[in-house]
Amino acid sequence: MSLIPFAMILSQQPFMEKPRQPGVNRVKLIPLQLAIAGAVQWTKESPTALRNPQLGVYLNYTAEVLLTPNMYFKTRSRKTATDREKTVAKAYEKAKKELGRVAAGDTTLQNIIAMPMPNIPLIGAYVLVVGSLLAPLLAGLEYAVVGGGLLVLQGCRVFGMEPQPEMYVTGVVAVLAILAMDMSNKKLPDEPKKKKSK
């Protein structure tokens, strides 16, 4: 069950959306993109990151790897794509180019990142992404998925955004995984000992 939030994050599904209004395009919030844009911004401003430039390099590599699966499946689904384009290596090259666009973000994304700390939606995106990516490996991180989702939900309401079905599916699956985990950890009651017949 933990693979469903994992797939939702890597396929870059929008969890929140601001409906289209006159003169303003529809705005989608994708947790992975928000987390990447926030981390890139952190490397530009944080004294820790400025003292250790290698942190920025590692972060870029990680972001490119996380963006690659979506690029790969988008290319595979295009009928006009050639066999040469339908490779992981080509998808990684496209992810490198995509990183610049994701890091720049749109106006709403930049407004969210610029919020003062504690930045609820940004922290929520970090927690949600890390929880979703590691939940298949570490039991119990479904709590992080639920908590991160709630933070994103509450933090983005001030921007007029509404939750999307993907948000609900991810949350419900994470809760079901937690319930299943709790049920499996419960000890069965000991069977009553049978009295020996004389």
C-alpha positions, 0 to 999 in steps of 0.5 A, a space after each residue: 500500500 505504501 507504493 501508492 503514495 510513492 507513485 503519486 509523488 514521483 508521477 508529480 500529481 497535483 495535490 492542491 489546485 487553484 481554480 481558473 479565474 478571469 485573467 489568471 490561469 489555473 494553478 496546480 501545487 505539486 508537492 515534489 516540485 514545491 519541495 525541490 524549489 524550496 530546497 534550491 532556494 535554501 541552497 542559495 540563501 542558507 549560510 550552511 549551504 554557502 559554506 558547503 557548495 557540495 550540498 547544492 550539487 548533491 541536492 541537484 543530483 537528487 532532484 534530477 533523479 526524482 524528476 526522471 521517472 515522470 519524464 520517462 513515463 511521459 516520453 513513453 506515452 507519447 506516440 511521436 517519441 522515437 525508441 532512442 528517446 524512450 530511454 532512462 538516460 534521455 529522461 535524465 537529460 530532460 530532467 536536468 533541463 526541467 530542474 531549472 523550470 521547477 526551481 524557478 516555479 510560478 508566482 504562487 510557488 514563489 509566494 509559498 516559498 517566501 512565506 516566513 518560517 515556520 512555512 507550513 506548506 513548505 515543511 509539509 511538502 518536505 515531510 510528505 515527499 520524504 515520507 512517501 519516498 521512504 515509506 516502502 522501506 521503513 514501516 511507520 513513515 505513513 504517519 509522515 505522509 498523513 502529517 505532511 499532507 495535512 500541513 500542505 492542505 492547511 497551509 495552501 488554503 490561504 492561497 485559495 487552493 482546493 484539495 484534489 482527489 490525489 490528495 485524498 487518495 494518498 491520505 486514505 491509503 496512508 491511513 489504511 497502511 497505518 491501520 494494517 500495520 497496527 493490526 499486524 502488531 497486535 498480539 493474538 490472545 493466548 489460547 486457554 490451556 486445556 485441562 488434562 483429563 485424569 
